[in-house]
């Protein structure tokens, strides 16, 4: 990109050029948007794994859930899924 703009006069490599801009205070910082995923509390109750060692033999015996964060134009949204452990189908 730099060579296409400056032509053959530009002899510095891309990384060295970006480092020079950064050291000179001319490089803009990219603000990363990140969802806060954990609210740690030392006094929160701990729940043990109650299905450890259980092997489902039919559908609808064990459901598991997961949450993920999806970035949209209005901010982060939460995507919460409930999955059947036997059939791996999304139930809700």
Secondary structure in CASP SS format (residue, H / E / C, confidence):
PFRMAT SS
TARGET T0000
AUTHOR 0000-0000-0000
METHOD secondary structure of the structure
MODEL  1
X C 1.00
X H 1.00
X H 1.00
X H 1.00
X H 1.00
X H 1.00
X H 1.00
X H 1.00
X H 1.00
X C 1.00
X C 1.00
X C 1.00
X C 1.00
X H 1.00
X H 1.00
X H 1.00
X H 1.00
X H 1.00
X H 1.00
X H 1.00
X H 1.00
X H 1.00
X H 1.00
X C 1.00
X C 1.00
X C 1.00
X C 1.00
X C 1.00
X C 1.00
X C 1.00
X C 1.00
X C 1.00
X C 1.00
X C 1.00
X C 1.00
X C 1.00
X C 1.00
X C 1.00
X C 1.00
X C 1.00
X C 1.00
X C 1.00
X C 1.00
X C 1.00
X C 1.00
X C 1.00
X C 1.00
X C 1.00
X C 1.00
X C 1.00
X C 1.00
X C 1.00
X C 1.00
X C 1.00
X C 1.00
X C 1.00
X C 1.00
X C 1.00
X C 1.00
X C 1.00
X C 1.00
X C 1.00
X E 1.00
X E 1.00
X E 1.00
X E 1.00
X E 1.00
X E 1.00
X E 1.00
X E 1.00
X E 1.00
X E 1.00
X C 1.00
X C 1.00
X E 1.00
X E 1.00
X E 1.00
X E 1.00
X E 1.00
X E 1.00
X E 1.00
X E 1.00
X E 1.00
X E 1.00
X C 1.00
X C 1.00
X C 1.00
X C 1.00
X C 1.00
X E 1.00
X C 1.00
X C 1.00
END
